[in-house]
Amino acid sequence: MQILVTGSIAYDTIMVFPDRFKNHLLADQLHILNVCFLTPEMRREFGGTAGNICYNLKLLGTDPLLMATVGEDIDPYIGRLERLGIGTQLLKRIPGQFTAQAFITTDLDDNQITAFHPGAMNDSHRNHVDARPGVRLALIGPDGKEGMQQHARECAQHRIPFVFDPGQGLPMFSAEELDELIALADYVAVNDYEGKLLQEKSGRTLDAISREVKALVVTLGANGSVVHAAGKRHEIPSVKADALVDPTGCGDAYRAGLLYGVVNGWDWPSTGRLGAVMGAIKIARRGAQNHTPSRDEIEERYRSAFGFTPWR
């Protein structure tokens, strides 16, 4: 059984601002904002929602299917995926385009300001979800707007259950478009901010939205997460991290745990706890794909945090 992950493949340029944004922003002057954040520390990482999720799924011992549109500069990323044993057959190279690029600045409170160039991601509709044997679950992650809509419809057409994970792409959609995507989806996953935005744009509460899907998952950072499913609210605690180094990619690590639990038939408390474990492991390392626990180490981390393991 395989998990199909569609969404962005990106290069992340990550900068650290050794102060707090709030100390440099004047609330009454935001209409003439002109600021410069000095970032002595900078590095370039492999990222993108789809790439990050597949990286974490590979750590969990699965063989994910990664689908994305990429640019002419993708060769270093393809080399990395091949070394990791993650298939690249569903990556479509778009001539004349860059691979998506994220420029992320993080402050001392783990707040982030991100500039994102979509590049080849805007052509995501040129990739198609087909009736691939063995695919048990899919995730529609942040991508080109037309591509996200098309992939959701194709998953529904081929009866592939999927998680709708709009991420930072959520503002692209109108209330009517969100209604369609939620109606097609089996699961919805958002973070706390995205959950508030989803309510505002859709005109419905999260409780109302949760009744239209099998589960609605809301991640809350250090405050854990909440899974709304079958009329119940499952509050998932966070897991204490070894160090709080870099939040980039923590949500993607959580989603890998979510997908793993769903496809293996775990209950929601166990599934959410695996997401929490993956997020805690990730935040202790810089970048979205530099944590390297073994599958056994992940299970032991789960047992240590919760006193049991869902693995048989």
N, C-alpha and C positions, 0 to 999 in steps of 0.2 A: 504494500500500500504506500502511496506517495502523496506528498503535499505540494501543491502548485502555489507558488508565490509570485504574484505580479506586482510591479511597482518600480520604484526608481533604483537605478545603479548610479552612484555618484562618487566623485572625489570630494572629500571634506578637507577644507583648509581650516584648521582649528587654532584660534588665538585665545590667550588667557589675559584678561584685564585684571591686574593685581589690585583692584579696588572694587567699589560697588557702584553700579550705574546710578543708583538713586542719589549719590553724592554729587553727581555732575549733571543732573537733569532738573531744570527749574519748572515746576508744575505749571506756572502761569506764563511760561515762555515757549511751550511746546509747539505753538503755531509758527514760530520762527526758529525751529530747531536747527542748530549748526554745531555739532560736537565732534570731537576727535578723541578716541580712546587709544592711548598708547599701549601696545601689546608686545612686550619684550619677548614673549614666548610664542612660537608658531610652529606648526607641523602639518604635514599633509597625510591624510589617512584614506583608506578605502572605506566607502560608506554607501549611503542610499538605503532606503527602507527595505527593499527586497533583498539586496545584498546582505544587509545586517541580519535579517531574519533567517535567511538560508544559512549563514555562517553559524548561528546559534542552533539551528535545527541539526546541522552536521555534528556539532558538539554533543547533541543528545542522541546521536547514533542513527539518525534518519538519512534518507537520500532525497533531499528536496529537489523540486523542479523550479528553476529560476527563469522567469520570463521578463524581459525588459528590452527597451530600445537604447542603443548606446552609440557613441560617436567614434570618430576616426582615431581618437586618442585612447582607446580602450585596451590596447594590447597589454600594458602592465597589469591591469585588473584581470584580464582573461588568464594570464599566466598564473596569477595568484589563485584564482578559482580552480584551475586545473591541478595545481599543487595540493589544494585542499580536497580534491576529489568531488567538487561540485560541478555538475554538467553545465556546459555553455551552449548547448545546441539550440536553446530557445532565446538566445540573445540575438537581436537583429541590429546590424550596424547600419547607421544612417549616414550616407555620404555628405560631406560638407558641414557636418555638425560636430560640436563638442559633446562629450559625455556630460551629463548634468554635473554641476559644480555647486557645492554649498560652502559658504564662508561664514563660520560660526565664531562669535566672540562670547566667552563665558566670564562672568564676574565672580567675586568671592562668595556670593550667595547662591551660586549655581544658576543665576538668571542667564538667559541666552538671547543674543540678538543675531539673527541669521539673514544673510542675503543669499538668494538662490537663483542660479541660472539654469533653466530647465534643459536647454540644448536639445539633444536627441529625444528626451522624454516627451516632448510635444508631439512626437510621431508614434506614440505608443499604440495608437489605433491601427498601425500597420502590422502589428502582431495579433494573432488570433488564438483564442482558446478553442481547442478541438476536443473531441470525445476520446481522450487518451486513456487507454486501459490502465487500471490500477490507481488512478487518482481518486482519493477518498475525500479530499478537502482542499479548498483553495483560499487564498487571501487576496483581496483586491486592495492594494495599498496605494499611497499617494503616487500619482502618475499624471500624465496628460489627461485633461478632463474627458475628452472624447474617448480615450482609451479606457479609462475607468468605467465609463458607462457601457461601452461595448463589451468589455470583459465580463462585467456583471451579467449582462444579457446573455452572453455566450455560456457562462457557467450555468445560468438558469435553464437555458435551452438544452444543455447536455446533462442536466440534473446532477451537477457537481455542487454540493453544499459549499457555501463560502462565507468568510468573514469580511464584512465591509469595514475597512480601516481608513477613513478619509484623511486622518492626520492633518498636516498643515495645508492640504488641498481642500479642506472643507469650505472655506470662503468662496470657492469657485462656483458652488452649486446653489441654485435657487431652491425655494421651499418645495416646489413641484418636483424638481430633479431629485432632491433628497428623499421625497416620498417614494419615488420609483425605486431608488437604490435600496432603501430600507425594506420595501415590499419584496424585492427580489432576494435579499440577503437572508441567511439563516442566523447570523450572528453579527453584532455591531461592537466595535471596540474604539474607545476614545479615551483621551486623558481628561483631567478635570476641566481645563480651560476649553477644550474642544466640546466637552459635554455641555457646558454652559452655552457655547456658541450654537451647538446643534439645537438646543431648546429654543434659543432666540430666533434662529432662521426657520425652524420648522413650525414654531408656534405650539409645540407640544412638550409636555414634561418627559423626563427620562423614564418615569414609570409608565407613561402611556406608550412610549416608543418600545419599551421592553416587552410589552404585551404583543407586539407584532413580530417578534423574532424569538428564537429559542433562548437567546441570552444577550444581554447588553452588559458589556464590561467597561468599567470606568477606573482607570488607574489614577492614583492620588499621590504619586511620588513617595516621599518618606512616610506618608500616612497609610500606605498599603493600597488596597484596591477594593472595589465593590462589584459583585456579579449579581445582576438582576436576572433571575431565571425562574420560569414556571410560577410566577407570583411570589417568589421568595427573594430575600435580599441576603446575599452571602458576603459578609465582611471579611476580607482577607488581610491579615497583618503583614507588615513589611518584615524583611529579614535583615538583621544587623550585618552591615558590610564590614569587611576587614579594614577598609579605608574609604573615605569619600574623596575620590580623585577627579572623576569626569562623568557627568550625567549623559553625555552624548551616546545615544544608542541604547539606553536603558529600557525605553519603551519597546524597542524592537526585540530586545532579549526577552522581555516579559511576553511579548506576543508569540515568540517561538515556544515558550512553555505552554502558553494557551493552546496553540495549534497541536502540540504534542499530546496534551491531555485530552483534547476533544477527539482526535483521531484514534486514540487508544481506549476510549470509552470511560475515562475517569470521571468521578463526580466533580461538581464545581469547586467545592472547597479544596480538594486535592489538586485540581488543575490550576486554580488561582495561586496556590502556594508554590507550585513549580515556577510559575511566572515570577513570583516574588524572589525565589532563589536565584533564577537566572539574572534578574535585575541587580541583585546584591553582588553577584559575582562580577558582573560587567562594570559596575560603578567604581570598583577598586582598581581599574586599569584605564589608562588614557586611550582614547580612540574607541571606535565602535566594534572593532574586530581584533583586539589584541589580548583578550583573555583566553586562556588555553586550558581549562579544566578537562580532565578525562570524564568519560561517561560515569565511571565509578565514583569519581570525586564529586560530581553533581549529586548523585544519589546519597552519598555520605553527608553532603552539605544539607540536603533536605532532611535526612534523619536527625542530624544534629540540631536543626532549627525547630523541628516539629515533633520529634520523638517517634516517628513512624515513616514508612516509605510506601508509596502506592505501587511500586514495581513488584511484580510477582516473581 
